[in-house]
Amino acid sequence: MKITLNNRQEEFNSETLTISQIMEIKSFHFKMLVVRLNDTLIKREEYSSTQVKNGDDLKIIHLVSGG
């Protein structure tokens, strides 16, 4: 499967993966994330049930706060 992840082409050895699986593969373990799949905002509780398919555009953005 080939997808665009954070504006970069990525290839995975699976037909479909969930957002949670991709986050685990890529070691994205941040607390504050914004996730968009094909320009649709995905809620945290939907990460493990939302399938990413060949050709999808996935953005996983780490939010940073502080002062």
Secondary structure, DSSP 8 states (H G I E B T S, - for coil): -EEEETTEEEE-SSSEEEHHHHHHHTT---SSEEEEETTEEE-GGGTTT-EEETT-EEEEEE-----
